[in-house]
């Protein structure tokens, strides 16, 4: 599709996947406006295809809850741009027993869906007002000594437990898969969806170890250099190679297809299947912890929390850790990991080194 011109200025044609069936000309301003409207719609549809599946599901689930709330309260779904409606939503969710993190996620879903599907922009102060009410509810609940809602932060899988988990993985196809999944997941500070989304081509060999490209992620893609571990038991490079060799042999191949999933289902008979779901990846971490009789209740997020915490304990900088985890500078989520370590540091703890 060719571009048009306005007052002698060339309008570049949109990329093919964005191209609506309209073409602006300098003689018809209305056509230009229609073209731009169509381009907005086409580009929104294109961008939606590339949003992480977990994010799409979370927003869809949150919007369904918002629709239910609006039906009960006889409100239009478009009322999410009003602070009274959002505060009422927070109160309704809180009274239902929802966890603070769930309520925060629901607020995000309302704002995003209104903007993307209803072309209604929710003012930041409006959502901030709703979140301040949530903060007040959390504070008051703590003052009343009510039990904390939700699962809380995932237990961090630290090195002593990581060694136990790796040692407890049997040398079966499923055990080799689990060891590689846990150790690679730890090395790249993976979310469970990131582990499930990896393909073989995303993990490339290097003289120093592996280079892992994390493409399926909530944030922007990142590339993580994974060196050989000093302890063979917890070396992600060796674990990855052992799993690949065993999986290829089980499939009757010399090497794995680069486009195949990095981590695949393995049934109780040792038969290899397709790509693991994000839930299955998380469950594999949980089972690996139970197999090793680790006291902590591990989840798929435990490898991510464990890497960030362990790296901070070893004195790694915030920049180095965030480059691996993919956290944005100033991330509150990263702060939560680092505080568990920093609160005991001489520079951060006012009581350390004062002669108590």
C-alpha positions in Angstrom: 0.0 0.0 0.0 1.4 3.4 -1.0 1.4 6.5 1.2 -0.5 9.7 0.4 0.5 13.4 0.5 -0.7 16.4 2.5 0.5 19.7 1.2 3.4 18.1 -0.5 4.4 16.0 2.5 4.5 12.3 1.9 2.5 10.1 4.3 4.3 6.8 4.6 2.1 3.8 4.3 1.5 1.8 7.4 3.3 -1.6 7.8 1.3 -4.3 6.0 -0.1 -5.8 9.2 -1.5 -2.4 10.1 -2.9 -1.4 6.7 -6.6 -0.5 6.7 -8.4 -0.3 3.4 -8.2 3.5 3.2 -5.8 5.9 1.6 -5.4 9.6 2.5 -5.1 12.2 -0.2 -4.3 15.9 0.0 -7.7 16.6 -1.7 -9.9 14.9 1.0 -9.2 15.8 4.6 -12.1 13.6 5.7 -10.4 10.6 4.1 -7.2 11.4 6.0 -9.1 11.4 9.3 -10.8 8.2 8.4 -7.5 6.7 7.4 -6.0 7.6 10.8 -9.0 6.3 12.7 -8.7 3.0 10.8 -4.9 2.9 11.5 -5.6 3.4 15.2 -8.0 0.4 15.2 -5.7 -1.8 13.1 -2.6 -1.0 15.2 -4.6 -1.6 18.4 -5.6 -5.0 17.1 -2.0 -5.8 16.1 -0.6 -4.7 19.5 -3.2 -6.8 21.3 -1.9 -10.0 19.5 1.5 -9.4 21.1 0.4 -8.8 24.7 1.5 -11.6 27.1 -1.3 -14.2 27.4 -1.3 -14.0 31.2 -1.8 -10.2 31.1 -4.7 -10.7 28.6 -6.3 -13.2 30.9 -5.9 -11.1 34.0 -7.4 -8.1 32.3 -10.3 -10.2 30.9 -11.0 -11.7 34.4 -10.8 -8.3 36.1 -13.3 -6.8 33.6 -15.8 -9.6 34.2 -15.7 -8.9 37.9 -16.2 -5.2 37.1 -19.2 -6.0 34.9 -20.7 -8.0 37.8 -20.1 -5.2 40.2 -21.7 -2.7 37.8 -24.7 -4.9 37.3 -25.3 -5.2 41.0 -24.9 -1.5 41.6 -26.9 -0.5 38.5 -23.9 1.4 37.1 -22.8 1.7 33.5 -19.5 -0.1 32.8 -18.1 3.2 31.6 -18.4 4.7 35.1 -14.9 3.5 35.9 -13.6 6.9 35.0 -15.3 8.3 38.2 -13.5 8.1 41.5 -16.7 7.3 43.4 -17.4 4.3 41.2 -13.8 3.0 41.6 -13.8 3.5 45.4 -17.1 1.7 45.6 -15.5 -1.2 43.6 -12.6 -1.3 46.0 -15.0 -1.5 48.9 -17.1 -4.2 47.3 -14.1 -6.3 46.6 -12.7 -5.8 50.1 -16.0 -6.8 51.7 -15.9 -9.9 49.5 -12.6 -10.9 51.1 -10.3 -10.2 48.1 -6.6 -9.8 48.7 -5.0 -6.4 48.2 -3.0 -7.6 45.2 -6.1 -8.9 43.6 -8.0 -5.6 44.1 -5.0 -3.7 42.7 -5.0 -6.0 39.7 -8.8 -5.5 39.2 -8.3 -1.7 39.2 -5.7 -2.0 36.5 -7.9 -4.2 34.4 -10.7 -1.6 34.5 -8.5 1.3 33.5 -6.8 -0.7 30.7 -10.0 -2.1 29.3 -11.8 1.3 29.4 -8.9 2.8 27.5 -8.4 0.1 24.9 -12.0 -1.0 24.2 -14.1 1.9 25.2 -11.8 4.8 24.4 -12.2 6.3 27.9 -9.1 7.5 29.6 -9.1 7.0 33.4 -7.3 9.9 35.1 -4.4 8.8 37.2 -5.7 10.7 40.2 -8.9 8.7 40.0 -7.1 5.4 40.2 -4.8 6.8 42.8 -7.8 7.8 45.0 -9.1 4.2 44.8 -5.7 2.8 45.7 -5.4 5.1 48.7 -8.7 3.7 50.0 -7.3 0.2 49.5 -4.2 1.3 51.5 -6.4 2.6 54.3 -8.3 -0.7 54.4 -5.0 -2.7 54.6 -3.7 -0.4 57.4 -6.9 -0.7 59.4 -7.0 -4.5 59.0 -3.4 -4.7 60.3 -4.3 -2.5 63.3 -7.2 -4.8 64.1 -4.7 -7.7 63.8 -6.7 -9.4 61.1 -5.1 -12.3 59.3 -3.2 -11.2 56.2 -5.2 -11.8 53.0 -3.8 -13.6 50.0 -0.8 -15.9 49.6 1.7 -13.1 50.3 5.1 -12.9 48.7 6.5 -16.1 47.3 9.0 -17.9 49.4 12.5 -17.3 48.0 14.4 -20.5 46.9 17.9 -19.8 48.2 21.1 -21.7 47.6 20.9 -24.3 50.4 17.4 -25.3 49.4 18.3 -25.1 45.7 21.0 -27.7 46.2 18.5 -30.0 48.0 16.0 -29.6 45.2 18.6 -30.4 42.5 19.9 -33.4 44.4 16.4 -34.8 44.8 15.6 -34.7 41.1 16.0 -38.3 39.8 18.0 -39.0 36.7 14.8 -39.8 34.7 13.5 -37.8 31.8 11.1 -36.0 34.1 13.8 -35.5 36.8 16.2 -34.0 34.3 13.5 -31.7 33.0 12.7 -30.5 36.5 16.3 -29.9 37.4 16.9 -27.9 34.2 13.7 -26.0 34.7 14.5 -25.0 38.3 18.1 -24.1 37.7 17.6 -22.2 34.4 14.6 -20.6 36.0 16.7 -19.5 38.9 19.6 -18.3 36.7 17.3 -16.0 34.6 15.0 -15.0 37.5 12.1 -16.4 35.5 8.4 -16.0 36.1 6.6 -19.3 35.4 5.1 -18.0 32.2 8.6 -17.0 31.0 9.8 -20.6 31.6 6.8 -22.0 29.8 7.3 -19.5 26.9 10.9 -20.4 26.2 11.8 -22.2 22.9 15.0 -24.1 22.3 16.2 -21.4 19.9 15.9 -18.9 22.8 18.8 -20.7 24.6 22.1 -20.5 22.7 25.4 -21.9 23.5 28.4 -19.7 24.4 32.0 -20.4 25.3 31.2 -19.1 28.8 27.8 -20.9 29.2 24.4 -20.0 27.8 22.7 -16.9 26.5 19.0 -17.0 27.2 16.6 -14.7 25.4 13.4 -14.2 27.3 10.8 -13.1 24.8 7.5 -14.2 26.4 7.4 -11.8 29.4 5.1 -9.2 31.1 7.7 -6.5 30.4 10.2 -6.0 27.6 12.3 -8.9 26.3 15.6 -9.4 28.0 18.8 -11.4 27.3 20.5 -13.1 30.2 24.1 -14.4 30.2 24.2 -17.6 32.2 27.7 -18.7 33.2 28.8 -22.2 34.3 28.1 -22.8 37.9 31.0 -23.6 40.3 29.0 -26.5 41.7 27.9 -29.1 39.1 24.9 -29.9 41.2 23.5 -26.4 40.7 25.0 -25.5 37.3 22.2 -24.4 35.0 24.4 -24.9 31.9 25.1 -28.6 32.6 21.4 -29.2 33.7 20.2 -27.7 30.4 22.5 -29.8 28.3 21.6 -33.0 30.1 17.8 -32.3 29.6 18.3 -31.5 25.9 20.3 -34.6 25.2 17.7 -36.8 27.1 14.7 -35.1 25.4 16.3 -35.5 21.9 17.0 -39.1 22.5 13.4 -39.7 23.7 12.2 -38.1 20.5 14.5 -40.2 18.3 16.5 -37.2 17.2 20.2 -36.1 17.5 19.2 -32.6 18.6 16.0 -30.8 19.5 14.2 -28.8 16.9 15.1 -25.1 17.5 11.4 -24.1 17.3 10.3 -26.7 19.8 9.5 -25.8 23.4 12.4 -25.5 25.8 10.5 -27.3 28.5 8.0 -30.0 27.7 5.5 -32.2 29.5 6.7 -35.6 30.5 4.1 -38.2 31.7 4.6 -40.8 34.4 5.7 -43.3 31.8 8.5 -41.1 30.6 6.7 -40.1 27.4 7.5 -36.6 26.2 4.7 -34.2 25.2 4.2 -30.7 24.1 4.9 -27.3 25.7 4.3 -26.9 29.4 1.7 -24.4 30.4 2.8 -21.7 32.9 0.7 -23.4 35.6 2.5 -26.7 34.9 5.9 -25.0 35.1 4.9 -23.5 38.5 3.6 -26.9 39.7 6.9 -28.5 38.6 8.8 -26.1 41.0 6.4 -26.9 43.8 6.7 -30.7 43.3 10.5 -30.4 43.2 10.5 -28.7 46.5 8.2 -31.3 48.0 10.3 -34.1 46.7 13.4 -32.5 48.4 11.3 -32.0 51.6 12.1 -28.3 51.6 10.2 -26.7 54.5 9.3 -23.6 52.5 6.1 -23.7 50.3 7.7 -23.2 46.9 5.8 -21.7 43.9 6.8 -20.9 40.4 7.8 -17.4 41.5 10.2 -18.8 44.1 13.1 -19.2 41.6 12.7 -15.5 40.7 12.6 -14.3 44.3 15.5 -16.6 45.2 17.8 -15.3 42.5 17.2 -11.7 43.4 17.7 -12.3 47.1 20.8 -14.5 46.7 22.4 -12.1 44.3 21.9 -9.2 46.7 23.3 -11.3 49.6 26.4 -11.8 47.4 26.8 -8.0 47.1 25.5 -7.7 43.5 24.3 -4.2 42.5 20.7 -3.3 41.9 21.6 -2.6 38.3 23.1 -6.1 37.8 20.1 -7.8 39.4 17.5 -5.8 37.5 19.3 -6.6 34.2 18.6 -10.3 35.0 15.1 -10.0 36.4 13.9 -7.4 33.9 12.6 -5.1 36.6 12.4 -1.4 35.7 14.6 1.0 37.7 12.9 2.0 40.9 10.6 -1.1 40.8 8.7 -1.6 44.0 8.7 -5.4 43.3 12.5 -5.4 43.2 12.6 -3.3 46.3 10.6 -6.0 48.1 13.3 -8.6 47.3 16.2 -6.4 48.2 14.8 -5.1 51.5 14.9 -8.6 52.9 18.7 -8.4 52.6 19.4 -4.7 52.9 17.6 -4.3 56.2 20.5 -6.1 57.9 23.2 -4.1 56.2 25.4 -1.6 58.0 24.4 1.3 55.7 20.7 0.5 55.8 20.1 -0.6 59.5 20.6 2.2 62.0 21.3 -0.3 64.8 24.2 -2.1 63.1 27.6 -0.9 64.3 26.5 1.6 66.9 27.8 -0.3 69.9 24.7 -2.0 71.1 
